[in-house]
Amino acid sequence: QVQLVESGGGLVQAGGSLRLSCAASGRTFSSYPMGWFRQAPGKEREFVAVISNNGGSTYYADSVKGRFTISRDNAKNTVYLQMNSLKPEDTAVYYCAAAIVAGKGSNEYRYWGQGTQVTVSS
């Protein structure tokens, strides 16, 4: 069992930056690929980024590539999402999740956090 708690969301102006954190409980954090997803009002949850269990590989959605960076610190049981050059269309609830197999589909993720709101004003 892994419990995930996101933090770091908030209100920011377009062009600004935020760093989201996701703290995990449990001793098996380093065995899980970790991902970030987001869900905007009235839209389906969408994949944002994923990182391998050792941090050696990352993959991003085209919509955030070059602006967002996913990283992890296994010693701290934490995964991060650095978000730069934010746009109003990035507004959403952001979720971290622990994957069964690293991928872009939400059904590949076993454990989910409760989400943190990110709002980007124009």
Contacts in CASP RR format, 6 or more apart in sequence:
PFRMAT RR
TARGET T0000
AUTHOR 0000-0000-0000
METHOD contacts of the structure
MODEL  1
QVQLVESGGGLVQAGGSLRLSCAASGRTFSSYPMGWFRQAPGKEREFVAV
ISNNGGSTYYADSVKGRFTISRDNAKNTVYLQMNSLKPEDTAVYYCAAAI
VAGKGSNEYRYWGQGTQVTVSS
1 26 0 8 1.000
1 111 0 8 1.000
2 24 0 8 1.000
2 25 0 8 1.000
2 26 0 8 1.000
2 28 0 8 1.000
2 29 0 8 1.000
2 32 0 8 1.000
2 98 0 8 1.000
2 110 0 8 1.000
2 111 0 8 1.000
3 24 0 8 1.000
3 25 0 8 1.000
3 26 0 8 1.000
3 111 0 8 1.000
3 113 0 8 1.000
4 22 0 8 1.000
4 23 0 8 1.000
4 24 0 8 1.000
4 25 0 8 1.000
4 96 0 8 1.000
4 97 0 8 1.000
4 98 0 8 1.000
4 111 0 8 1.000
4 112 0 8 1.000
4 113 0 8 1.000
5 22 0 8 1.000
5 23 0 8 1.000
5 24 0 8 1.000
5 113 0 8 1.000
5 114 0 8 1.000
6 20 0 8 1.000
6 21 0 8 1.000
6 22 0 8 1.000
6 94 0 8 1.000
6 95 0 8 1.000
6 96 0 8 1.000
6 113 0 8 1.000
6 114 0 8 1.000
6 115 0 8 1.000
6 116 0 8 1.000
7 20 0 8 1.000
7 21 0 8 1.000
7 22 0 8 1.000
7 23 0 8 1.000
7 116 0 8 1.000
8 18 0 8 1.000
8 19 0 8 1.000
8 20 0 8 1.000
8 21 0 8 1.000
8 116 0 8 1.000
9 18 0 8 1.000
9 20 0 8 1.000
9 94 0 8 1.000
9 116 0 8 1.000
9 117 0 8 1.000
9 118 0 8 1.000
10 18 0 8 1.000
10 116 0 8 1.000
10 117 0 8 1.000
10 118 0 8 1.000
10 119 0 8 1.000
11 119 0 8 1.000
11 120 0 8 1.000
11 121 0 8 1.000
12 18 0 8 1.000
12 86 0 8 1.000
12 118 0 8 1.000
12 119 0 8 1.000
12 120 0 8 1.000
12 121 0 8 1.000
13 120 0 8 1.000
13 121 0 8 1.000
14 86 0 8 1.000
14 87 0 8 1.000
14 88 0 8 1.000
14 120 0 8 1.000
14 121 0 8 1.000
14 122 0 8 1.000
15 84 0 8 1.000
15 85 0 8 1.000
15 86 0 8 1.000
15 87 0 8 1.000
15 120 0 8 1.000
16 84 0 8 1.000
16 85 0 8 1.000
16 86 0 8 1.000
16 120 0 8 1.000
17 82 0 8 1.000
17 83 0 8 1.000
17 84 0 8 1.000
17 85 0 8 1.000
17 86 0 8 1.000
18 83 0 8 1.000
18 86 0 8 1.000
18 118 0 8 1.000
19 80 0 8 1.000
19 81 0 8 1.000
19 82 0 8 1.000
19 83 0 8 1.000
20 36 0 8 1.000
20 80 0 8 1.000
20 81 0 8 1.000
20 83 0 8 1.000
20 94 0 8 1.000
20 96 0 8 1.000
20 116 0 8 1.000
20 118 0 8 1.000
21 78 0 8 1.000
21 79 0 8 1.000
21 80 0 8 1.000
22 34 0 8 1.000
22 36 0 8 1.000
22 78 0 8 1.000
22 79 0 8 1.000
22 80 0 8 1.000
22 81 0 8 1.000
22 96 0 8 1.000
22 113 0 8 1.000
23 76 0 8 1.000
23 77 0 8 1.000
23 78 0 8 1.000
24 77 0 8 1.000
24 78 0 8 1.000
24 79 0 8 1.000
24 98 0 8 1.000
25 77 0 8 1.000
26 77 0 8 1.000
29 74 0 8 1.000
29 77 0 8 1.000
29 98 0 8 1.000
30 53 0 8 1.000
30 54 0 8 1.000
30 74 0 8 1.000
31 53 0 8 1.000
32 53 0 8 1.000
32 98 0 8 1.000
32 99 0 8 1.000
32 110 0 8 1.000
32 111 0 8 1.000
33 50 0 8 1.000
33 51 0 8 1.000
33 52 0 8 1.000
33 53 0 8 1.000
33 98 0 8 1.000
33 99 0 8 1.000
33 101 0 8 1.000
33 102 0 8 1.000
33 103 0 8 1.000
34 50 0 8 1.000
34 51 0 8 1.000
34 53 0 8 1.000
34 70 0 8 1.000
34 72 0 8 1.000
34 79 0 8 1.000
34 96 0 8 1.000
34 97 0 8 1.000
34 98 0 8 1.000
34 99 0 8 1.000
35 47 0 8 1.000
35 48 0 8 1.000
35 49 0 8 1.000
35 50 0 8 1.000
35 51 0 8 1.000
35 70 0 8 1.000
35 79 0 8 1.000
35 96 0 8 1.000
35 97 0 8 1.000
35 98 0 8 1.000
35 99 0 8 1.000
35 102 0 8 1.000
35 109 0 8 1.000
36 48 0 8 1.000
36 49 0 8 1.000
36 50 0 8 1.000
36 70 0 8 1.000
36 79 0 8 1.000
36 81 0 8 1.000
36 94 0 8 1.000
36 95 0 8 1.000
36 96 0 8 1.000
36 97 0 8 1.000
37 45 0 8 1.000
37 46 0 8 1.000
37 47 0 8 1.000
37 48 0 8 1.000
37 94 0 8 1.000
37 95 0 8 1.000
37 96 0 8 1.000
37 97 0 8 1.000
37 106 0 8 1.000
37 109 0 8 1.000
38 45 0 8 1.000
38 46 0 8 1.000
38 48 0 8 1.000
38 90 0 8 1.000
38 92 0 8 1.000
38 93 0 8 1.000
38 94 0 8 1.000
38 95 0 8 1.000
38 118 0 8 1.000
39 45 0 8 1.000
39 46 0 8 1.000
39 92 0 8 1.000
39 93 0 8 1.000
39 95 0 8 1.000
40 89 0 8 1.000
40 91 0 8 1.000
40 92 0 8 1.000
40 93 0 8 1.000
43 92 0 8 1.000
45 95 0 8 1.000
45 106 0 8 1.000
46 61 0 8 1.000
47 61 0 8 1.000
47 103 0 8 1.000
47 104 0 8 1.000
47 105 0 8 1.000
47 106 0 8 1.000
48 60 0 8 1.000
48 61 0 8 1.000
48 64 0 8 1.000
48 68 0 8 1.000
48 70 0 8 1.000
48 81 0 8 1.000
48 94 0 8 1.000
49 58 0 8 1.000
49 59 0 8 1.000
49 60 0 8 1.000
49 61 0 8 1.000
49 64 0 8 1.000
49 68 0 8 1.000
49 70 0 8 1.000
49 81 0 8 1.000
50 58 0 8 1.000
50 59 0 8 1.000
50 70 0 8 1.000
50 99 0 8 1.000
50 102 0 8 1.000
50 103 0 8 1.000
50 104 0 8 1.000
51 57 0 8 1.000
51 58 0 8 1.000
51 70 0 8 1.000
51 71 0 8 1.000
51 72 0 8 1.000
51 79 0 8 1.000
51 102 0 8 1.000
52 58 0 8 1.000
52 102 0 8 1.000
54 74 0 8 1.000
55 71 0 8 1.000
55 72 0 8 1.000
57 102 0 8 1.000
58 69 0 8 1.000
58 70 0 8 1.000
59 102 0 8 1.000
59 103 0 8 1.000
59 104 0 8 1.000
60 66 0 8 1.000
60 68 0 8 1.000
60 70 0 8 1.000
61 104 0 8 1.000
63 89 0 8 1.000
64 83 0 8 1.000
64 90 0 8 1.000
67 83 0 8 1.000
67 84 0 8 1.000
67 85 0 8 1.000
67 86 0 8 1.000
68 81 0 8 1.000
68 82 0 8 1.000
68 83 0 8 1.000
68 84 0 8 1.000
69 80 0 8 1.000
69 81 0 8 1.000
69 82 0 8 1.000
69 84 0 8 1.000
70 79 0 8 1.000
70 80 0 8 1.000
70 81 0 8 1.000
70 82 0 8 1.000
71 79 0 8 1.000
71 80 0 8 1.000
71 82 0 8 1.000
72 78 0 8 1.000
72 79 0 8 1.000
72 80 0 8 1.000
73 79 0 8 1.000
73 80 0 8 1.000
79 96 0 8 1.000
81 94 0 8 1.000
81 96 0 8 1.000
83 90 0 8 1.000
83 118 0 8 1.000
86 118 0 8 1.000
86 120 0 8 1.000
87 120 0 8 1.000
88 120 0 8 1.000
88 121 0 8 1.000
88 122 0 8 1.000
89 120 0 8 1.000
90 118 0 8 1.000
90 120 0 8 1.000
91 118 0 8 1.000
91 119 0 8 1.000
91 120 0 8 1.000
92 117 0 8 1.000
92 118 0 8 1.000
93 115 0 8 1.000
93 116 0 8 1.000
93 117 0 8 1.000
93 118 0 8 1.000
94 115 0 8 1.000
94 116 0 8 1.000
94 117 0 8 1.000
94 118 0 8 1.000
95 112 0 8 1.000
95 113 0 8 1.000
95 114 0 8 1.000
95 115 0 8 1.000
96 112 0 8 1.000
96 113 0 8 1.000
96 115 0 8 1.000
97 106 0 8 1.000
97 109 0 8 1.000
97 110 0 8 1.000
97 111 0 8 1.000
97 112 0 8 1.000
97 113 0 8 1.000
98 109 0 8 1.000
98 110 0 8 1.000
98 111 0 8 1.000
98 112 0 8 1.000
99 108 0 8 1.000
99 109 0 8 1.000
99 110 0 8 1.000
100 108 0 8 1.000
100 109 0 8 1.000
100 110 0 8 1.000
101 108 0 8 1.000
102 108 0 8 1.000
END
